[in-house]
Amino acid sequence: MNFEGLEYKNTILHFGGKSVLEITQTFPTPFYLYSEEILEKRIESYYEAIKDHNIQLMYSVKANSNLSILKMIHKKGLGFDIVSGGELFRCLQIHVPGNQIIFSGVGKTEEEIEFALKNKILFFSIESQSELYLIEKIAKRLQVVAPINIRVNPDINPKTHPYISTGLKENKFGISADQFEDTIQTALTLKHIELCGFGYHIGSQITDLSSKIEALEKSKNFIKIFNKYKKLQFFDIGGGLGIQYKKEEKVPSPKDFIESILPYLPKGDLTILLEPGRSIIGPAGIYISKILYIKNNYGKLFYIVDGAMNDLIRPSLYNAYHEIIPIIEKQDLPQIVDIVGPICETSDFFAKNRLLPLMQENEFLAILSAGAYGFVMSSQYNSRPRPSEILIKKNHQVQIIREKETYFDLIKPEIKFLNE
Ligand SMILES: Cc1ncc(COP(=O)(O)O)c(C=O)c1O
């Protein structure tokens, strides 16, 4: 097995040094399972390459916002990139200082801007001139100065899935290159705005680094324009490094990625920010589910598992591929199967026409590389309580970091209206 932190020992799958079978004997499936050891290794891989450079990592909270995960990441010295008031609230719960938080997103509301200003965040990544004027208005009312970076849309193809490419001219993100200089000039006229720098985020699950280099090459001109007006303090090159999803796939590590872009980074007295999400937490999480039923319809084999698209939607949403393996290694002849959940949608699948050994009902499957954009995208569709999240600590102790929701959690916001 060539996935980080995963191996079969005496036919039993171990993740982060711990037997997954043992964990299924304590916790009911389905659940997400994370490894602190793998998470820290991913962060170390970034640190190894950035240590002599003025580069700051701002973990992208959207990838996985569990409080215990955020706390571990905060302890390792990363700042945070948020996209909503809710994500800010989560960061504040674990006592992240405002000056370690940056705020991206095309649709920040007045309440969110005020909340962020009151908590003195490092800067807002602004994505339109209208947003700039709204921030000015709120900062004026609060009698503060709002630090901002301009998010530019550099029109670059990140060669990834269309739903997760964000820096093409047809995407909603950032300010177009032809409005860049004008936005700088506008920002400089506003008394309650302090222009600090600019940045971009061109997309996610990027494994071909040529687009990253192209964006840096294109930035030279943006830097030149910016420097005409102000000293560049922050240059934010976003997140987007991809991870391994397929067995045979070889993808750049965080260290490989940084080393390949270092020659293209601007030099001088400025801070370069990176917003990695998936490449920090993706490989540090797997999702465990139990086979409820096996059936053969018209010669097609289905493994019907107790997890579903409401817990992990990536396969249904993007047709994303996740490797799926049994937690007890099998030598049986592989079969072609569909792995599907109990939800009443044909799109409720984890894999289609996948080669897997013949398995039995009540056996467990692990869905790999599920730490990022997994639980955070879950829902309660079909009135299914969201699953639990479990952490394997570095000392190999296992602890729950989010309880499975109850039936009462499903109805809590509604119940008080029943008698009105
Ligand atoms: C602005 C911004 N920064 C960072 C990220 C994190 O990307 P990734 O998880 O691919 O590193 C995203 C994700 O879409 C984003 O929108």
Ligand as a Chemical Component Dictionary entry (heavy atoms), coordinates in Angstrom:
data_LIG
# 
_chem_comp.id                   LIG 
_chem_comp.type                 NON-POLYMER 
_chem_comp.pdbx_formal_charge   0 
_chem_comp.three_letter_code    LIG 
# 
loop_
_chem_comp_atom.comp_id 
_chem_comp_atom.atom_id 
_chem_comp_atom.alt_atom_id 
_chem_comp_atom.type_symbol 
_chem_comp_atom.charge 
_chem_comp_atom.model_Cartn_x 
_chem_comp_atom.model_Cartn_y 
_chem_comp_atom.model_Cartn_z 
_chem_comp_atom.pdbx_ordinal 
LIG C1 C1 C 0 -9.521  31.117 -1.215 1  
LIG C2 C2 C 0 -9.149  29.705 -0.977 2  
LIG N1 N1 N 0 -7.979  29.442 -0.366 3  
LIG C3 C3 C 0 -7.595  28.183 -0.110 4  
LIG C4 C4 C 0 -8.374  27.104 -0.459 5  
LIG C5 C5 C 0 -7.903  25.727 -0.106 6  
LIG O1 O1 O 0 -7.667  24.948 -1.181 7  
LIG P1 P1 P 0 -7.055  23.483 -1.002 8  
LIG O2 O2 O 0 -7.875  22.788 0.014  9  
LIG O3 O3 O 0 -7.159  22.893 -2.332 10 
LIG O4 O4 O 0 -5.633  23.683 -0.544 11 
LIG C6 C6 C 0 -9.577  27.318 -1.110 12 
LIG C7 C7 C 0 -10.399 26.166 -1.547 13 
LIG O5 O5 O 0 -11.171 26.159 -2.416 14 
LIG C8 C8 C 0 -9.985  28.658 -1.369 15 
LIG O6 O6 O 0 -11.151 28.916 -1.964 16 
# 
loop_
_chem_comp_bond.comp_id 
_chem_comp_bond.atom_id_1 
_chem_comp_bond.atom_id_2 
_chem_comp_bond.value_order 
_chem_comp_bond.pdbx_ordinal 
LIG C1 C2 SING 1  
LIG C2 N1 SING 2  
LIG C2 C8 DOUB 3  
LIG N1 C3 DOUB 4  
LIG C3 C4 SING 5  
LIG C4 C5 SING 6  
LIG C4 C6 DOUB 7  
LIG C5 O1 SING 8  
LIG O1 P1 SING 9  
LIG P1 O2 DOUB 10 
LIG P1 O3 SING 11 
LIG P1 O4 SING 12 
LIG C6 C7 SING 13 
LIG C6 C8 SING 14 
LIG C7 O5 DOUB 15 
LIG C8 O6 SING 16 
# 
